[in-house]
């Protein structure tokens, strides 16, 4: 291990934040790419919902605001998971699998709807790929070695 690099156990947050992000190789890189694409899609959904929140009258304004807050929290957590995948953090597999399962339910709702059903299929395929890439042994080895 390089003596110049600090690990999260050292507690030096400033040094950890300055560590450059590089695209991981192999299945970890594929998982990071899937998470990045999902983060971009989620950002677009949050932006679209924000526009809808202010332009379309809502039957229940408090429900709409609560849903928007939940979408923003989901976006932040997904962005943190994506960043962790690019930084090769060991906790990424569990967070990625949890996110993929939750997003798979949302993809099902989109796919069975009548407005943007193609988006549900795209997100569903990304979720399945994300689960596959997260559970592969090569991803676990890459995260354990910090490759």
C-alpha positions, -999 to +999 in steps of 0.1 A: +000+000+000+012+035-008+022+053+023+010+086+008-026+074+005-048+073+036-075+048+042-109+057+057-098+041+090-072+069+093-099+094+098-083+121+076-113+132+057-096+160+038-071+136+024-098+111+014-118+138-004-087+148-024-081+112-036-087+113-073-115+092-088-106+069-116-128+046-136-124+011-121-117-017-144-137-049-151-171-056-136-166-029-109-162-004-137-194-017-153-212-014-120-199+022-116-211+030-151-246+016-145-248+036-113-237+067-131-263+063-158-290+058-131-278+089-113-282+109-145-317+095-151-326+101-114-314+137-117-335+142-148-366+127-130-360+151-100-357+181-124-388+170-143-408+166-110-396+200-098-409+217-130-442+197-126-444+208-090-445+244-099-464+243-132-492+219-126-517+224-098-516+196-073-546+180-054-524+177-023-495+201-022-480+186+010-479+151-006-462+165-037-436+183-017-430+152+004-425+131-027-401+157-041-380+156-009-379+118-011-368+120-047-340+144-037-329+121-008-328+092-032-308+112-057-283+121-030-279+086-018-275+073-053-248+099-060-230+089-029-231+052-039-219+061-074-190+081-060-182+052-037-181+028-067-157+051-085-136+053-053-137+015-049-153+017-014-159-018+001-195-009+011-207-002-024-219-037-032-246-038-005-258-002-013-259-009-050-279-041-046-303-024-023-307+005-047-312-018-077-340-038-060-358-006-049-354+009-084-366-024-100-400-018-083-401+017-097-391+004-132-420-020-130-444+008-123-431+028-152-431-002-176-468-010-168-479+026-171-490+043-202-470+075-202-433+066-205-433+028-205-400+026-225-382+044-196-394+016-173-378-010-196-346+009-198-343+013-160-354-023-155-326-036-177-301-013-160-313-026-126-308-062-136-273-054-150-265-036-118-275-066-097-255-089-119-224-067-118-226-062-080-229-099-072-201-112-095-171-125-076-147-103-097-164-072-083-159-084-047-123-092-054-118-057-070-133-040-040-114-061-014-081-055-031-088-019-039-079-024-076 
